[in-house]
Amino acid sequence: MGAAAPIAAAMERAARLYGAGELDAALALCEDILRADPVHFYALHLIATIAVRQGRHEDCVRFATRALQSNPRNSDVLSNRGAALRALSRYDEALADYDRALAIAPRAPATHNNRGVTLAALGRHREAVECYDAALAIEPEYPRARYNRGLSRLMLGDFQRGWLDYEYRWAGGEVPAAPRPFRVRELQAGDLGQGGPVALWAEQGLGDNLVFSTLATELAVRGHPFVLEADRRLVPALRRAHPDWQVVAKEDSQAGFAGCDRHLALGSLGRFFRNTRETFARQPRALLAADPERTAAYRELTTAGGQRAVGISWRTFQSAERAWYARTRSMPLAAFMALAQMPGVRLVDLQYGDTAAERAAFTDEGGRLDRIDEGLDRFGDLEGLLALIEACDVVVTTDNATAHLAGALGKRTLLMFLEDRPTMHYWAPTEKRHSPWYPAVEIVGAPMLDTWARVIDRVRDMLTPR
């Protein structure tokens, strides 16, 4: 009795710290509790919950499993473990946990939603939509389920309803945010072709903003003036490709938007211009233009020896909380060995980030990967990276910024996915296996291509002259 009271008080403090966002302090208290009582259910449960929030998914599985040994019918623990298993790409196990949780607590909208996310990761988007519908039947304005349903509907080509759900990205996206405040009103469909310039403001990461910036061409052909906000690193390439556009860096947008009488977030352009598959025929071949002088200089280097220059990129770098993205969107450099051994092919390194150890190991194994311009900052100097991409004959990459940059340049790009599971709607292939948003990007994937070695074999076939 004497020991139970301090443990209960410590658990209450840990719960308060967790609620206040002080995760490390809450974790330390729970660890103290487990030293005194190794099977304390709530301490195990809270540690598992903290672990999944911090991206430590293996730890979540381990502590949730221990908690379930004490209370096997706790739906919250099952749902948490399901989320961690999904992040570890152990999808069948995750679905089993969600099914067990829903059998215990069928009116849990978050569990229905998370089950849908798992099905979506498996490419089973119709079933995922059913899960989101189930969540919304319980909680009609549940923003996360609306947003996720939007992503799956866009994957399925249900564009009109998909864009409506996509508007819930502010509260329902992975990182909830608020729309930027403007003194002028939001652009409406009836405004097209009327009034002054519209402020098109960037709201997401580099890739998503590039995707949606392609739709500025729709305003341009209608003669509707606009000011396009962009990442400062991309402003020169946008202005080079579209000298008649008004393009401003985000840091300068307050002054750039001063004369606008409407505004619109870039991600909301789709609902105006891309409501059927047929409308994607209007996608521009290229959005960006590389610096011709730097491109010419790199071209001399990439073509030395008369070989075909194949630019490659294989990784995405993510924070610990988004580590599962890195697992699903990255491959080992060693898998490119089959391309490095192709006659007449020269691999050119386009990968941003610190990859020195990977490149050294690749060389030690007999692979050749040319690092053109060792001093080029492939993250900060996008002008240089765009020129290097343009200097290549073809790009082969996983789903990362390189895919967007190459696609926006109109460079032939082979974008690889395991088991034909594109991660976002803009990579859902057309009938001819191209990205609907970037006509130059070819999607490489098939259900039987379940290892990177098999995917690379398919790429090798696509690059072999006929």
CORGI-V167407 format. One record per run of one state. SS is the DSSP state (a for helix, b for strand, c for the rest). FROM is the first residue (numbers start at 1). TO is the last residue. Records with the same first field share a line. If there is no record, write none. Layout:
# CORGI-V167407
SS = FROM-TO + FROM-TO
This chain:
# CORGI-V167407
c = 1-1 + 20-22 + 37-40 + 54-56 + 71-74 + 88-90 + 105-108 + 122-124 + 139-142 + 156-158 + 167-168 + 173-184 + 187-188 + 192-197 + 202-205 + 214-215 + 222-225 + 231-231 + 242-245 + 257-261 + 269-269 + 274-276 + 283-291 + 303-307 + 314-319 + 330-332 + 341-344 + 350-355 + 365-369 + 371-381 + 392-393 + 398-400 + 410-412 + 417-417 + 421-424 + 428-428 + 430-433 + 436-440 + 445-451 + 464-466
a = 2-19 + 23-36 + 41-53 + 57-70 + 75-87 + 91-104 + 109-121 + 125-138 + 143-155 + 159-166 + 169-172 + 189-191 + 206-213 + 216-221 + 232-241 + 250-256 + 266-268 + 270-273 + 277-282 + 292-302 + 320-329 + 333-340 + 356-364 + 382-391 + 401-409 + 418-420 + 425-427 + 452-463
b = 185-186 + 198-201 + 226-230 + 246-249 + 262-265 + 308-313 + 345-349 + 370-370 + 394-397 + 413-416 + 429-429 + 434-435 + 441-444
